[in-house]
Amino acid sequence: MRKAFICPPKYVQGENEILNLGYFVKTFGESALLIAHPDDAERVREKLDATAKKFGISFAVGDFGGECSRGEVSKLQQAVKDKNCSCIVGLGGGKAIDTAKCVAQGDALIIVPTIASTDAPTSHSAVLYTDDGAFDGFVFLKQNPDVVLVDTTVIANAPVRFLVSGMGDALATYFEARASAASFSGVSAGRLCGSREKVCKSAKGMNAAYAMAELCYRVLLEDGVKAKVACECNQVTHALENIIEANILLSGLGFENGGLGAAHAIHNGFTILESTHGFFHGEKVAFGTLCQLVLENAPGDEINEVMEFCMAVGLPLSLADIGVDQITSEKITAVAEKACKREESMYAMPFPVTIDSVAAAIVTADRLGSAFKAGKK
């Protein structure tokens, strides 16, 4: 059996860690193209200036337009050549990070997330959009970022909703890895750069990935609430450090090496409903996780444990919580149809799945979550 495991060569996390960014730039050369939204760059401007001075390097501004599109990537690749940069630094949230990945094409790349809202920073994949923001496709690079540098002080001072959303994304990691392992599904770690889906399916997840996914879930349950409170107070505590690691590293390695499942497929299904567009990726994935547990008829105690966690940290438990107020069978069926497209991760589930069974799971999860919230009032 062919198995695969991938990860960044170096992951570093700590308080004020951006002050050491120049050291990692220096391992590639004297200058870096900084790809970041202007607001994110300004938030850490003093640290960027300090690390540049300390290590004798310079940052060339990439003039990032805010969208991870083919045109934006091409423009910034030309900027790397024009400015003679030795490496690329992607700083900020998902769009800047994914753009930096596409510009670097797997070479000389440092990722500096300023929020812990998803597990994208460690991965070798990115999502491309059109210039007007419509989904364009997935990109898989030849390797993960060379360095992922996480400044916990910056994340502690970001809005807490980002951290909670990251917990929602991380919540799915264990349950999806469990389903993928049971079905012997292929994982992203097996995909070759530029390959089609068939190549991805030829490699299965390893025990190490499943162990990380399981640890991710345990950390969420133990430290999620404490980390949320610390972030609300803009304080770095052990609990917050643990959750940042879970959101970014454990979940990132877990999804690439352990596999995705129904939770992310259902999230993708909800993207067809415009009313859900104001909610973060991890918020919708959290409800998708509850739907997956219903779909697989997970034990009642396990479903209750997940609902308790979501309630405690403020993650969605019902359709209304992700903007679906007018619930119709037509809407739910359309979501289920999208979730069951051939290319979706729904088929990592270890049993036959139909559009009707997914729609039934969504409706039932909504009823369970709504009743759970009502019972807690």
N, C-alpha and C positions, 0 to 999 in steps of 0.2 A: 504494500500500500504506500502510495506517495503521500508524504506529509510535508508541511512547510511552516516556517515561523519567521517573521520579519519584525524589525524594530529599529528605532533610531540608534546610531552608534553612541550618542551621549544625550542623557536627559539630566538637567540640573535644575533644582528648585530651591528657592530660599528667599529670605527678606533682602530687598534692595539688590537683587541679583543682576539687574540691568547694568549696574556699575561694573560688572565683569564682562559685559558684552564685547568690549574692545579686545579682550584677550582672545576670544574665539574668532573674531574678525581677523586678528593678527595671524592666526594659523593659516589663513588663506592668502593674505596680502595686506596692502595698506589702506584699502578703501572698500566700502560696501554700498550697494544700491539699497536704500531704505524704501520699502514698499509699505505704506501705512496711510490711513486716513489722516488728514491734517489734525483733526481733533485728538486722535490717539497719540500722534507724535508729540503734540503740544503738552499732553498730560505728563509725559516723561521727558520733556525737553532738557531739564536740568541734569538728569541722569545720563542722557545721551551725550550731552556736552562734556560731562565729567569723565565718562569712560573714553571718549575720543581723545581728550587731553591726556589722560593717564597712560593710555597704551599707544599713543601716537598714530592713531588711524583717523579716517574721515568718513563721513556719511554723505553720499550724494542723494539728494531728494529725488524720489522716483516719479513724482507728480501723478500719484494714483488717483484715478477718476472715480473710484468707488464701486465698480462692477467688475466681476471676474469674467471678462468676455475675451473672445479671440482677438479682437482689435486692441484691447487694453494690453493683453499679453504681448502681442507683436510690438506695440509701441514701447513697452518697458524692456523687452529684449534688445531693442535697438539702443535704448538708453544705457544699458549695461556696456555695450560696445563703445558708444560715444563718450561715456564718462570713464571708460577703462577701469571698471570695478572688478575687484577680485572675488567677491561673493555677493550674495543677496540676503538681506534681512527682511523677513515678513513679520511685521509688528501690528498687533491689534486683534480684530475679530476674524470671523470666518472668511469673508470676502477677500480681505488683504492677505490672509494666510494662504488661501487657495490660489490667489493670483501669483504670489511669490513662488509657490510650488511649480506652477505652470511655466513661469519665466525661467526658473532654475533648471527645469527638466531633470531633476534628480542630482544635480551637481552643486557643490559649494553653497549650501542653503542652511540658514539659521532661522528658526521660528521662535518668535517672542510673543506669546499670547498675553493680552492685557485683561482678558476675562476668562473664566473657566466654565463657559456655557455649553461646550461640546467636546468631543474627543478627537476633533480633526487635527490638532497640532502635530500629533505623532505619526500620522498616516502617510502612505505613499499615493493617496488618491485625492482628487479635487473635483469640484462641480463647476462646470462652465455654464454661463448664462449668455443670452444675447445682450446687445447694448441697451435694450429697453427692459431687461430684467427677466425675460422668459427663460425657462430651463432649456439648455442646449445640449448637455451630455456630460458623461463622466470621463475623467482622464486618470490613467494609472501610470505613474512614473516608475523609473527603473529601480528606485530605492527610496527609503524614508529620508526625512530631513537629516542632515549631518549633526545638527545640534538643536535641541529644544530647550530653551532657557525660560524658566517660569519665575517671575518676580512676584512673590506672594504678597508683598506690601501693596503693589499695584492692584492686584486682584481683590484684596481686602477693602480697597477704597472704591471699587466699582459697584454699581447698583446690585443689590442682593438678588434681584430677579434673575440675573445672569447665572449666578452660582446655583440657584435652585433649578433652573432649566438644565444646567449641566448634570445635576443629580438625576433629573428625569431621563436624560439620554443614557446616563450610566446605569440606571435602574434596569434597563432592558438587557444589559450585557450578559448577565448570568443566565437568564431565561432563554435568550436566543442562542447562546453557546450550548446550553443543555439540549435544546431542540436539534441544533446542527449536529452535535455529537451523536445523538440517538439516530439520526437519519443518514449519517455518514456523508453529509453534504460538503461540497467544496467551499473553500474559504479564499478571501482576497489575497492572502499571503502566497497562494499558489499561482497567482496571475502573473504572466510575463508582461513586460512593458509593451503596451499597444496591442495586447492579445485580445481575442474574443472570449466569450463566456465559456466555451468548451474547455479551454486551457485552464481557466480558473477552477473548474469542477474536477480537474484531475488531481488536485491536492487536498488532503483533509487536514483538519486541525490537530494540534498536538496536545498532550496532557498539560503541558506548561500553560497553554492559553486557557484551558478550562479552569485550572487552578487560579489564575489571575482573575478570571471572570467571577468565580465564586468568592474570592477575597474582596473584589469590588463591591459585591452585594453586602457582605458582612460589614465592611467599613461604612457603607451608606447607612445601614441600620444603627450602627453604634454611634456614629459621629455626625450624622446629617443635621439633626436639630441643633446641636451645639455649634456646628460650623456656621449655620445660618445666623444664629444669634451673634457670633463673633463678627461676621461680615456686616451685620446691621450696626455694630459698634465700631466698624473699621479697624478691628484688631486681628492680628495674626496669632492664633492659638494652635496648639497641637491638633485639635479637632479640625480646624480650618485647613491646616497643612495636609492632613490625611484626606480630606474631601477633595481638595485640589488635585492631589495625586490620583484619587479614585476617578474623578471626572475626566482628567486628561490622560494620564499614563495607563492606569489599569483598564479603563474603559476603551482607550485607544488600541492597546495591544489586544484586548479581549475581542473587540469587534473584527479587527483585521485577521486575527489568527484563530478566533473561535467561531466566527460566522454570525450572520444576521438571521432574523426569522420573521415571524408574523408582525411583531411590534413595529418594526420599521416599514414593512410593507403597508400596514394599515395607516401609519403616519403618511406615507406617500399617497395613499388613497384620499386622505383628508385634504390634500393640497388642491383638489379640484373644487372645493367649496371656498368661495371667496371670503366667507365670514370667518374662516379659520386663519386667514393670512396675517392677522395681527398678533398671533401667538407664536412663541418661539418653538424651534425644532424639538427641544427636549421636553417641552410641555406637552406637545402632541404625542411624542414617543411614550411618555409616561402613561397616558390613557391607552395608547396602543398596547402597552405591556399588560394592562388589565384585560384588554380584549384578547390578547394571546392566551392568558391564563384561563379565561373562560372557554376559548376555542379548544384548548387541550384538556379541558375538564380537570384542572389542577385541584389539589385538595383544598377544602374550604379554609383550613387554617392558614395555608400559604396565601390564598387570595386575601384573607383578612389582614395578614401581616403586611402585604403590599399596600392595601388601602390605608392601614394605620400610618404607614410611613408617608404616603402621599398627603394624607390629611395633616400630619404633623409639620411637614416642611412647606406645605402650600402648593402641591402639584395637583393637576386636574384629576377629577374622579368621575366626571360625567361629560356628556356631549355639550351641555350648556357651558361648562368650564373652558371649552376650546372654541366657543362662539357659535355652536350649532343650537340655536334656540327653536327654530321651526323644524322639527324632526318629521320627515315623511319617509315612506318606504322607498320612494323614488330616489331620494338623496342617499339613503343608506345603501341601497343597491348599487348606485353609481360609485360610491366610495369602495364598496366591496369589489366591484368589477375592476377598478383601477388597482386595488391591492392584489388582485389575482392575475394581473398581466403576466405573461410568460416570463418576462425578464425580472420579475420581482422576487424578493427573498422569501416570499410566502411558502415557496416549495421546499424550503429547508425544514419545514415541519414534518415530523416522523409519522404522518398519516395522511390519507387523502383529504384534500381541501377543496371546497366548492364555493362559489359566490354566495350561495344561500347559507352555508355554514358560517362564513365570515360575517355576513349581514346579521345573522342570528346572534353571533358572539358580540358584535358591537351594540346591538339593542340590549342584550342581557347585561353586558358590562355597564352600560349607562344606567340601567335600573338598579343594579347592585350598588354602584357608586353613589347614586342619588339617595338610596335608602340608607347607606352607611353614613353619609353626611347628615341626613335628617336625624338619625339616631344619636348623633354626637352633639346635637344642639341642646 
